[in-house]
Amino acid sequence: MRLVVDLTSMARWLGPPVGLVRVQRHYSAAAATFEASEVAFTVFDPTERVLRQVSPQMAAEIIAGDISCDMSFYPDPARIKTRFYDRWPNWARQLLMAIIKPRRVLITEIGAFGRHNPGSSFLPLLERVENRLMKTNERRLVARDDGSRVRIMPLRTVAGDKYRPASGDHLLLMNNDWSHTDIEAISRECRSADAKLVVLLNDIIPIQFPDWYKPHDVKRFRHYVDLAIRLADRFILTSKRVTADVEDHAAKLGVRLPELRHVPLGCDSARKSKANGHLPDGLETDRYILFVSTIEPRKNHSLLMDVWRRLVLDGTIARSGMKLVFVGRSGWMVEEVLEKLHSHPDYGKSLVHLDNVDDATLSLLYRNSAFCVYPSLYEGYGLPPVEALAYGKALIASTGGAIAEVVGSSGLCLDPLDAEGWESAMRDWITSPSARAPYEAKAAEFVARSWEQAGRETLEAVLAPFADEAWPSRERPPLRSGTAARP
C-alpha cells in the first residue's frame, strides 16, 4: 500500500504559509518522513489534465517553500473559467504567453536555470535581471530573512512523468485543491486502477455563506465539493462542526457521503519557540492586542475597528498606551474592509496592520502581546485562537462555527455580532490585567496537539484500510484516538 500526497496548491503558493497552506505543509512534511508506507508526491498538470510525479528532492523544496510554480500560463484546472486560447495546442499557447506575458516567462525561465545550474557564474547576473523584472510585491514575497530567495519556475521543472495509480494507492487531496485540480479526472484514474481517493476538507463555508466570496469562486467550490462527495472514498474532517455541516449539505443533495474520519488540526510548539529579534517599530511588550488572520469579510475585522474607535474616544487607549495589531495578508472581496481600515481615524497610530509576516516575527508578536482576539463570524476550525492559547495568551474569541468547540473553556467566547460585549470585555482586559488573569491561567494549562501528532494521525486515517482491502493485521498502521471512524 502506498501513500500519495498531492502538492499542487503548495507548488503554486508564494509567500509565508498561512491558513490552509500551513496545514498542507505540515502534513506533507509528515508524509515525507512517514514510515508506515511507501510515499509518493504529485502535482496536477492542467494542460494534460493528469497528475505528474514529483521527485523526493523537489517535493522537499516545495514543502519548504523554496520554489513556487507559476501556473498562470495554463488552463483553469476545473474548467469553470476558460479563456479563448485554453484549447489551443500547448506549443501555440506557450508562444502566445511569450508574446503577451514576456516578463513572467523570463522570470520562470531564470528560476529554471537557477534550479538546474546553482553554481553557474551567470546566475548572479540573471538574478539581477530577475529582480528588475519583478514588481515590488513579488520581490517582497520571494525574499527571505536569511538572504535567500524563493525561485519561481515553470511546471516542467517541477513535474516529472505521469503518475499512474496502482491498486492499493491511497491518494490524498488537501483543502484548496478545489481550485487547482480536476477531481473528476483524478478520480477516473484512481478508479481505473482500484486506487482510493481521500479528501481533507477544512470546511464548506463558501457554500454556507456565499456572500463572503466571489460568485465564480462559490461556483467552483460548490462544484468541487459536490463532486468530492460522490467521488471520494473518504473525507478527513477537522472538527465536529464541519462534520455536521457536511452531513447537512449531503442530506440536502440527497446523496450518500463517503466514509468520514475526524482528525483535529495541530499547532506549532509555541512555548518552545526561541525566536530572536525585535518587535516591529512602534510596538512594546504587553502594550498591544493581537489579531492574526487573513483580512476578509468573514474574519470580522470591522467589529474590532468599531470597538477600538469607542475605546479611543472614551480615553481607554490613551490611558493604557495599548495598540491593536492586525497581522495578515489581504484576501478576497476585501475592498470595503481595507477602505474602512485605511480611513480609520486611528490607523497608523493605535491601530496597526502588518502583512507578509514571517514565522519568527509572528512568534515574537504572539509571545509579547498583552492578549489575543479572534472575532471571526464562522470557522471550520480556527488555527490562530489555538496558537494564541498555545503561547499561553488570554484569548477573547467568537462563538462562530467550530471556534468554541476548539477553544473550549480556555478562552472567553462571545457572539461575533455582539459589539457591546466585545467592547466591555476588551475594556476590562485593557484596564485591569487581573480581569484576564484567569484566562491566562487556563491558557497556561492548554495542551495543544503538535503538528507531528496531527500529521501522523491524519496520514494513518488516510491509509486506514477500506472494507474491500485485505491487509494482514500486523501491517495495519495503528489508529490513534483522534481518528475515530464514522459510519
C-alpha positions in Angstrom: 0.0 0.0 0.0 1.3 3.4 -1.0 0.5 6.9 0.3 0.4 9.5 -2.4 0.2 13.2 -1.5 -0.7 15.9 -4.0 1.3 19.1 -3.6 -0.4 21.2 -6.3 -1.6 24.0 -4.0 1.7 24.3 -2.2 3.6 24.3 -5.5 1.5 27.3 -6.6 1.9 29.3 -3.4 4.2 32.3 -3.0 4.9 34.0 0.4 4.7 32.9 4.0 2.4 29.9 4.5 -1.0 30.9 6.0 -4.2 29.0 6.8 -4.7 26.0 4.5 -1.2 26.2 3.1 0.3 25.9 6.6 -1.8 22.8 7.2 -0.7 21.3 3.9 3.0 21.9 4.6 2.9 20.3 8.0 1.0 17.3 6.7 3.2 16.9 3.7 6.3 17.2 5.8 4.9 14.4 8.0 4.4 12.3 4.9 8.0 12.8 3.8 9.1 11.1 7.0 6.2 8.6 7.3 7.5 5.1 7.9 4.2 3.2 7.8 4.0 3.2 4.0 5.8 3.9 0.8 5.2 7.6 -0.1 5.0 9.5 -3.4 4.2 13.1 -4.3 2.4 14.6 -7.3 1.3 17.9 -8.9 -1.6 18.4 -11.3 -0.8 19.3 -14.9 -3.8 21.3 -16.1 -2.7 21.0 -19.8 -2.8 17.2 -19.9 -5.2 17.0 -17.0 -3.2 14.4 -15.2 -1.2 14.2 -12.0 2.6 14.2 -12.5 5.2 12.7 -10.3 7.4 14.9 -8.1 10.8 13.7 -7.0 11.6 13.5 -3.3 14.1 16.3 -3.6 11.7 18.5 -5.5 8.9 17.7 -3.0 11.1 18.7 -0.1 11.8 22.1 -1.8 8.1 22.6 -2.4 7.2 21.7 1.1 9.9 24.1 2.5 8.6 26.9 0.3 11.9 27.2 -1.6 10.2 27.1 -5.0 6.9 28.3 -6.5 5.5 27.2 -9.8 3.9 29.9 -11.9 0.7 28.3 -13.3 -0.8 31.5 -14.8 0.1 30.2 -18.3 -2.1 27.1 -18.0 -5.8 26.4 -18.5 -8.2 26.6 -15.5 -7.9 23.1 -13.9 -11.6 22.8 -13.0 -12.8 24.2 -16.4 -15.0 26.7 -14.6 -13.4 29.7 -16.2 -12.0 29.3 -19.7 -10.1 31.6 -22.0 -10.2 31.5 -25.7 -6.6 30.1 -26.0 -7.1 27.4 -23.4 -8.0 24.9 -26.1 -5.0 25.7 -28.3 -2.2 23.2 -28.7 0.4 23.5 -26.0 3.1 24.9 -28.3 0.7 27.6 -29.6 -0.3 28.7 -26.1 3.3 28.9 -25.0 4.1 31.0 -28.0 1.3 33.4 -27.1 2.4 33.6 -23.5 5.9 34.6 -24.7 4.2 37.5 -26.5 1.6 38.7 -24.0 3.4 37.8 -20.8 7.2 38.1 -21.6 8.1 39.4 -18.1 6.6 36.4 -16.3 8.0 33.9 -18.8 11.5 35.4 -18.3 11.2 35.2 -14.5 10.2 31.5 -14.7 13.0 30.7 -17.1 15.6 32.3 -14.9 14.2 30.3 -12.0 14.5 27.1 -14.0 18.1 27.9 -15.0 19.0 28.6 -11.3 17.4 25.3 -10.2 19.4 23.3 -12.8 22.6 25.4 -12.6 23.1 26.5 -9.0 26.8 27.1 -9.3 26.7 28.9 -12.7 28.8 32.1 -13.0 25.9 33.6 -15.0 23.4 33.2 -12.1 24.2 36.5 -10.3 23.7 38.4 -13.5 20.4 36.6 -14.2 19.2 37.2 -10.6 19.8 40.9 -11.1 17.7 40.8 -14.3 15.1 38.8 -12.4 15.0 41.4 -9.7 14.5 44.2 -12.2 11.7 42.2 -13.9 9.7 41.7 -10.7 7.2 44.0 -9.3 7.6 45.4 -5.7 5.2 42.9 -4.2 6.8 40.0 -6.0 10.3 40.9 -4.7 8.9 41.1 -1.2 7.3 37.7 -1.5 10.4 35.9 -2.8 12.8 37.5 -0.3 13.8 35.5 2.8 15.2 36.9 6.0 18.3 34.8 5.7 19.2 36.4 2.3 18.0 33.5 0.2 15.1 33.8 -2.2 12.2 31.6 -3.5 12.7 30.5 -7.1 9.7 30.9 -9.4 9.8 28.3 -12.1 7.7 26.6 -14.8 5.7 23.4 -14.3 8.0 21.3 -16.5 10.9 21.9 -14.0 8.7 20.8 -11.0 6.8 17.9 -12.6 8.1 14.6 -13.9 6.4 11.7 -15.7 2.7 11.0 -15.4 1.6 9.4 -12.1 0.0 6.1 -12.7 -2.2 4.9 -9.8 -1.8 1.4 -8.7 -4.1 -0.9 -6.7 -3.5 -0.2 -3.0 -2.6 3.5 -3.6 -4.3 6.0 -1.2 -4.2 9.5 -2.8 -4.7 12.5 -0.6 -6.0 15.8 -1.9 -5.9 18.6 0.6 -8.0 21.7 1.2 -7.7 24.3 -1.6 -7.0 21.8 -4.3 -10.6 22.6 -5.2 -9.3 25.5 -7.3 -6.1 23.8 -8.6 -7.0 20.3 -9.7 -9.7 18.4 -11.6 -11.2 15.9 -9.2 -13.2 14.1 -11.9 -10.0 13.3 -14.0 -8.2 12.3 -10.8 -11.0 10.1 -9.6 -11.3 8.4 -13.0 -7.6 7.4 -13.0 -7.9 6.2 -9.4 -10.9 4.0 -10.0 -9.5 2.5 -13.2 -6.5 1.3 -11.1 -8.5 0.4 -7.9 -6.8 3.1 -6.0 -8.5 5.1 -3.2 -9.2 8.9 -3.2 -9.1 10.7 0.1 -10.0 14.4 0.6 -9.0 16.5 3.5 -11.8 19.2 3.9 -11.4 22.0 6.3 -14.9 23.5 5.8 -17.7 24.2 3.3 -18.1 27.9 4.3 -18.3 29.2 0.7 -21.4 27.0 0.2 -23.0 28.1 3.6 -22.2 31.8 3.2 -21.8 32.6 -0.5 -22.0 36.4 0.1 -18.5 36.3 1.6 -16.9 35.1 -1.6 -16.8 35.9 -5.3 -19.6 34.2 -7.3 -17.2 32.3 -9.5 -15.3 31.0 -6.5 -18.5 29.9 -4.9 -19.5 28.1 -8.1 -16.1 26.4 -8.4 -16.0 25.4 -4.7 -19.6 24.0 -4.7 -18.8 22.1 -7.9 -15.7 20.6 -6.3 -17.4 19.6 -3.0 -20.5 18.1 -4.7 -18.2 16.0 -6.9 -16.0 15.1 -4.0 -19.0 13.8 -2.1 -19.8 11.5 -5.0 -16.2 10.5 -6.0 -14.1 10.4 -2.8 -13.7 7.2 -0.9 -13.1 9.0 2.4 -13.2 12.5 3.9 -10.9 13.7 6.6 -12.7 16.4 8.6 -11.1 18.6 11.2 -14.0 19.4 13.6 -17.4 18.1 14.7 -18.9 21.3 13.4 -17.6 20.7 9.9 -18.7 17.1 10.1 -22.3 18.3 10.9 -22.1 20.9 8.1 -21.0 18.3 5.5 -23.7 15.9 6.6 -26.4 18.6 6.3 -25.2 19.5 2.8 -25.2 15.9 1.7 -28.7 15.5 3.0 -29.9 18.5 1.0 -28.3 17.0 -2.1 -29.9 13.6 -1.3 -26.6 11.8 -1.7 -24.7 9.4 0.5 -21.4 10.7 2.0 -18.1 8.8 1.7 -16.6 7.4 4.9 -15.9 10.2 7.4 -13.0 10.5 9.8 -12.4 13.3 12.3 -8.8 14.4 13.0 -8.3 17.8 14.6 -5.5 20.1 13.4 -2.2 20.6 15.1 -0.3 23.6 16.4 3.2 24.9 16.5 5.2 24.1 19.6 4.9 27.7 20.7 6.2 27.6 24.2 9.4 26.0 23.0 9.9 28.8 20.4 13.1 30.8 21.0 12.8 33.1 18.0 15.2 36.1 18.4 14.7 39.5 17.1 12.9 42.8 17.8 9.2 43.7 17.6 8.1 45.8 14.6 8.7 49.5 15.1 6.2 51.2 17.5 5.2 48.0 19.4 6.1 47.4 23.0 5.8 44.2 25.1 2.4 43.9 26.8 1.2 47.1 25.1 -0.7 45.6 22.2 -3.6 43.3 21.4 -3.0 40.8 18.6 -5.4 39.6 15.9 -3.9 37.1 13.4 -6.0 36.4 10.4 -6.2 36.9 6.6 -8.1 40.1 6.0 -11.5 39.2 4.5 -15.1 40.0 5.5 -15.7 36.7 7.3 -12.9 37.4 9.8 -14.9 40.4 11.2 -12.2 43.0 11.4 -14.9 45.6 11.1 -16.3 44.8 14.5 -12.9 45.3 16.1 -12.4 48.6 14.3 -15.7 49.9 15.6 -15.0 48.7 19.1 -11.5 50.2 19.0 -12.8 53.6 18.0 -15.1 53.6 21.0 -12.2 52.7 23.3 -10.2 55.5 21.8 -13.0 58.0 22.3 -13.6 57.2 25.9 -9.9 57.5 26.7 -9.2 53.9 27.5 -6.5 53.6 24.8 -4.7 56.9 25.7 -4.6 55.9 29.4 -3.3 52.4 28.7 -0.9 53.1 25.8 -2.4 50.0 24.2 -2.4 49.2 20.4 -4.5 46.9 18.3 -2.4 44.9 15.8 -3.9 43.1 12.7 -1.5 40.6 11.3 -2.4 39.0 7.9 -2.3 39.4 4.2 -5.3 40.6 2.2 -7.8 38.0 1.0 -10.8 38.4 -1.4 -13.7 40.9 -1.5 -11.7 43.0 0.9 -12.1 46.4 -0.7 -14.6 47.7 1.8 -12.7 46.3 4.8 -9.4 47.8 3.6 -11.1 51.1 2.9 -12.5 51.2 6.4 -9.2 50.2 7.8 -7.1 52.8 5.9 -9.6 55.6 6.6 -9.9 54.7 10.3 -9.0 57.7 12.4 -6.6 55.6 14.5 -5.0 53.7 11.6 -1.2 54.0 11.8 -1.5 55.3 15.4 -3.0 52.9 17.8 -4.4 50.6 15.0 -1.7 48.8 13.1 -1.7 46.4 10.2 1.3 44.1 9.4 1.3 41.8 6.4 3.8 39.3 4.9 4.9 38.5 8.5 7.4 35.6 8.6 7.2 32.8 11.3 9.9 34.2 13.5 8.2 37.7 13.7 4.8 36.1 14.2 6.2 34.1 17.2 7.6 37.3 18.7 4.3 39.1 18.2 2.4 36.3 20.0 4.9 36.0 22.9 4.9 39.7 23.6 1.3 40.5 23.2 -0.9 41.5 26.1 -3.7 39.2 24.9 -5.2 38.0 21.7 -8.6 38.4 20.0 -10.4 36.4 17.3 -13.9 37.7 16.3 -14.4 35.6 13.2 -18.0 35.1 12.1 -17.5 31.4 11.2 -14.7 28.9 11.2 -14.4 25.3 10.4 -11.6 25.1 12.9 -9.7 28.2 13.8 -5.9 27.9 13.9 -5.0 31.4 15.3 -7.0 31.1 18.5 -5.4 27.7 19.2 -2.0 29.2 18.5 -2.8 32.1 20.9 -3.6 29.6 23.7 -0.5 27.6 22.9 1.5 30.7 23.6 -0.3 31.0 27.0 -2.2 34.1 26.0 -5.5 35.1 27.3 -8.0 35.0 24.4 -11.3 36.6 23.5 -12.8 34.6 20.6 -16.1 34.3 18.9 -18.7 31.5 19.0 -18.7 31.3 15.2 -18.7 27.8 13.8 -16.2 25.5 15.4 -14.2 28.1 17.4 -16.0 27.5 20.7 -15.6 23.7 20.2 -11.8 24.1 19.6 -11.2 26.7 22.3 -13.4 25.2 25.0 -13.3 26.9 28.4 -9.7 28.1 27.8 -10.9 31.3 26.2 -13.7 33.8 26.6 -16.1 33.2 23.7 -18.5 35.9 22.7 -21.1 36.3 19.9 -19.3 37.8 16.9 -22.2 40.2 16.4 -22.2 41.5 20.0 -20.2 44.7 19.7 -21.2 45.8 23.2 -20.0 42.6 24.7 -16.7 42.8 22.9 -16.2 46.4 23.9 -16.9 45.6 27.5 -14.6 42.6 27.6 -11.7 44.4 25.9 -12.1 47.4 28.1 -12.0 45.2 31.2 -8.9 43.3 30.0 -7.1 46.5 29.0 -7.7 48.5 32.1 -7.4 45.6 34.6 -4.9 42.9 33.8 -6.3 40.9 36.7 -9.6 40.5 34.8 -7.8 38.5 32.1 -5.6 36.6 34.6 -7.9 33.6 35.0 -7.8 33.1 31.2 -4.0 33.4 31.2 -4.0 30.6 33.8 -6.3 28.5 31.6 -4.1 29.2 28.6 -1.0 28.1 30.6 -2.7 24.7 31.1 -3.9 24.4 27.5 -2.4 21.4 25.8 -2.1 21.8 22.0 -1.6 18.8 19.9 1.6 19.0 17.9 1.6 19.2 14.1 3.7 16.0 14.2 0.9 14.2 16.1 -1.9 15.7 13.9 0.1 14.8 10.7 0.7 11.3 11.8 -2.9 10.7 12.8 -4.2 12.3 9.6 -1.9 10.1 7.4 -2.9 7.0 9.4 -6.5 7.9 8.7 -5.8 8.3 5.0 -4.1 4.8 4.9 -6.7 3.0 7.1 -7.9 0.0 5.1 -11.3 0.0 3.5 -13.7 -2.9 3.7 -12.6 -4.1 0.2 -8.9 -4.0 1.1 -7.3 -7.0 2.8 -4.4 -6.2 5.0 -2.6 -8.6 7.3 -3.3 -7.2 10.7 0.4 -6.9 11.5 0.8 -4.5 8.6 -2.0 -2.1 9.5 -0.8 1.3 10.8 -2.1 1.9 14.3 -5.1 4.3 14.6 -4.9 7.0 17.3 -7.7 8.2 19.5 -8.3 11.3 17.2 -9.1 9.2 14.2 -12.4 7.6 15.1 -14.3 6.4 12.1 -17.9 7.4 11.4 -20.3 5.1 9.6 
